[in-house]
Amino acid sequence: MATIQTPYSHLHALIIDDMSVQQTTLRGQLASLGIHKIDQATTADEALRLVKSRPYGLILCDYNLNSKTDGQQFFEHLRDNDLLPPDCLFFMITAEGGYASVAAATEHKPDAYLLKPITAADIGERLKLMLEKRQALLPITQRLRRHDLPGAVSECDAMLAKKDRWFMQVLQMKGQTQLQLGRHEEAKGVYRQALDVRGDLVWAQLGMARAHKAAGQFEQARQIATDIIQSRDGDKHVAAYDVVAESLEAQGDMAGALWVLRDAAAVVPSARRHRLVGESAYRNGDLDAAKDSFQMVTKATKGSVIAQAQDTLSLAQTLVDRGEAKDALGLLAEGNTLHKNNPAFDNVALAIKAQAQVQAGDPDGALQTVQKARETMRKAKADFATVALAKAELMTGHEVAGLALMEKAVASDHENPRVKQLIGKALSDTGHEDKIAKIIEAAAAGLESRVKDAKTLFRDSRIDEALSAIESAVHDYPENTGVLLQAAQMNCLSLRLKKELNPAVVERVRLYLTRLDKLMPASDRVTQMQRYFRETVGALTEAAKASA
């Protein structure tokens, strides 16, 4: 018998539900809509393997999977890790009448949510609407899928000229793309245009706040985001809390940022939100709040696809700092089972274990453990692992080694305020408060001196020597974000001054920007440098064409 062909027949669908009866029902409903390429999964782990192995056009996921990962957690994991293509529709199926308010406050919202009991007509009605929208926006999303951001802006302008029913949706996409391009002033113009039509559009207000933050106008960004939070139902928009917290942190108010993150976690008590609170609380020395937050995270994610080894390590370190060595050792032993064959866990766990053994009165065991931790440490970085080992060295009497690691951690990313907070806390915890200024300032000064010397050479028109100097700094500190940003800028400047599109230099800058994107995801500074690089290459390309 011939299969039914409908506008939905091209879709490859995935059903995620732990109830076989519901799976069968949904499969039949999709088949009646002409969808015949259907896969099924009963758990988030099984679904994750399928999503990673093939592209889907539609995912139907039950909110209550009755497992260690619920539907919302799974969806957010997919979005956070960029595992869903832009054209994949995600429908949440739920019996929870309050899910709409839950979804409204989250960072990622499904394309639709369907209340049980659902029918084929319910699915078909949502599909028709969403596919119509997807088709209308396809010229833009295709550009975005190819990472052609300028092309996406052009497509937005073409659609905006039509002034059809997708106008505001396209305006929102244009604003987001302008921010991704680092064009914060152009983005402000887009959001003003939207607010001129409707002054209460939260997405436009939030976009304006983000544009100000990207421009380094932190006070304006904070005020706009605060106004959103204080507006009617505005306290549910957790993204506004993020703008306030990031602006406060950029202004040096770390404690103020923590309080804002706490408020956001009260609105959306997700693992991600509690993790952010725990990390900030720990850096600020609020060990009670850090312990509570990390315990909530580890409990909520235990055995699920969203579990992170770092959560267990952060909780263990917090317990050690609170003097709860026995609990820390027990947690690390459990973590060895949960995160077995994970070198990222094993290495840091040894450093924390050594600290706990010192507290527990086992100095000989601590010395043996810290030796193992030292052997497994690949290279000192500006990270939690290096600081944990440095602390273990100090607590086992290896002061020279511990302080040297602290200095290397600062030098590895001398402009990172969070790393400086971690190091300052570790030095205080181990009785070395008197060395905080010396270690942090001296290490930072050394890097700043190297960058300054390179800049001086550049100003003296000794371009090749300047590049050699900054490349040497990059070689010594390959993950120092401040050095990488300077190296990217100076290489771009060399291209402009020499008026030559040198392929080796272009590739070098691309490498630096890729590294920066991993080290500083969603960073306004990196976005600005990406824009400068694109403009540099674009101008030289056009000049080459004109002279050909």
Buried (B, 14 or more C-beta within 10 A) or exposed (E): EEEEEBBBEEBBBBBBBBBEEBBEBBBEBBBBBBBBBBBBBBBBBBBBEBBEEEEBBBBBBBBBBEBBBBBBBBBBBBBEEEEBEEBBBBBBBBEBEEBEEBBEBBBBBBBBBBBEEBEBEBBBEBBEEBBEBBEBBBBBBBBBEEEEBEBBBBBBEEBBEEEEEBBBBBBBBBBBBBBBBBBBEBBBBBBBBBBEEEEEBBBBBBBBBBBBBBBBBBEBBBBBBBEBBEBEEBBBBBBBBBBBBBBBBBEEBBBBBBBBBBBBBEBBEBBBBBBBBBBBBBBBBBBEBBBBBBBBBBEBBEEBBBBBBBBBBBBBBBBBBBEBBEBBBBBBEBBBEBBEEEEEBBBBBBBBBBBBBBBBEBBEBBBBBBBBBBEBBEEBBBBBBBBBBBBBBBBBEBEEBBBBBBBBBBBBBBBBEBBBBBBBBBBBBBEBEEBBEEBBBEBBBBBBEBBEBBBEBBEEEBBEBBBEBBBEBBEEBBBBBBBBBBBBBBBBBBBEEEEEBEEEBBEBBBBBBEBBBEBBEEBBBBBBBBBBBBBBBEBBEEEEEEEE
